[in-house]
Amino acid sequence: MTKRTERLDSELRKEIAAILSGALKDREPTLSGLISVTEVNVSPDLKTAKVYVSVYSDSSEKSKASFALIRANAGFVRRELARVMRLRTVPELTFLPDESFEYGSKMDELFAKLHKEEE
């Protein structure tokens, strides 16, 4: 990964997070929960970007609905990015769920079970 793509990943992550919590929430009032952009990976040709998003809500149905809304509004987010970033072409965004938090909590539970069995 080059310095340029690393810098672009970071800048896109910051801007997408701002758009999701600002303009998209204004546009879609049903969007709920805490939305976190955990990682952005831009392809070397700068044409596509994978955006990993975590949605924390009080129920998994609300989280899934919010994530579906984010995916459905990928074009809107891309247009908003084009307005705030100075790029020749803004990459096409693919939103993916970030399941690292769930994986981490599952691993914590497994470790806790192991420690209880040892005692």
N, C-alpha and C positions, 0 to 999 in steps of 0.2 A: 504494500500500500504506500502510495506516495504522500508526501507532505500536503500536496494540494488536495487530494481526495480526503485526507484526514481532516483538514481545515474545513472543507466543504461539508463533510459529514457532521461536524460539530455545529457549524453555522445553520445547516438545514434543520438539525434536531432542535435548536433553540427557536428558530422561526416557526417551525411546524407546531411546536408546543404552544407558542403564543397564539397562533391562528386557531388551534383547537380550543383553547380556553377562552378566546375572545370572539372573533368573527363567526366561528362555527356555532358556538353556544348561542350567540345572538340570532343566528339564522335558524337553528334547530332547537327550539325550547325544550324538546323532550330528551335532549342529550343530558345525561346525568352521571354522577359519580366522579371520582377523582381520576383524571386522565393523565397519564404520564408517557411521554415519548422516551423510551429507554435507549434506543439505538437507531442510527440511520447508516445504511451501507449503500454508497453510490457506486455504480459500476464504473470500471476504468474508462469507458467511452462517454461517461456522464449523461447517458440517455435514460437510464432507469435508476430507481432508488428503492431499496427495501426499508420500510419504516416499521420498527417494532414498537407496539403500543400496549401498555397495561391499563386496564380500566378496573378500578376498585369501586365496588358498589355494595349496598347492603344485601343484594340478592344476585345470584348468577344470571337470572333472566334479564335483569336491568343491565348488567355488564355486557351480556351478549347483544342486547338491543342497541346499546350505545356504540359498541364496536361495529355493528352492522351499519349504523348511521355514519360512522366515520368512513367506513369503506365505500359507502354509497356516495359520499361527498368528496371523494379523492380529487375529482376534477376541479371542484370549488377551491380546495386547499392548494392545488397546483396553480390556479389563477391568482390566488392571493399571494403565493410565493413569488410569482412573476412580478407582482407589483412592488414587493419590498426588496427583492434581491436583484443584483446586477449580474445576470448570467445571459449568455447568448441564447441558450435553451435551458429551460427548467426541466429537470428529469421527470419522467413519468413515475408516479408514486404508487407503490404497492404496499398496502397496510397489512401487517401480519401481527397476530397476537404474541405478546411476550409472556411466555409461561415460566420464566425463570423464578419468579416469586413463588408460584405454586410448587415448583420442583424443589426449591429451597425449603419450604415449610414441610413438604413430604419427607425430605431427607432428615430434617430436624426431628420429626416424629419417630422415624426409624432409629436414629441415634439414641433418642430418649428411651425407646423400648429396649434397646440393647443394654443400656446402662442399668435399667431396672432389673433386667434378667440377671445381670452380673451380681447385683446386690442381693 
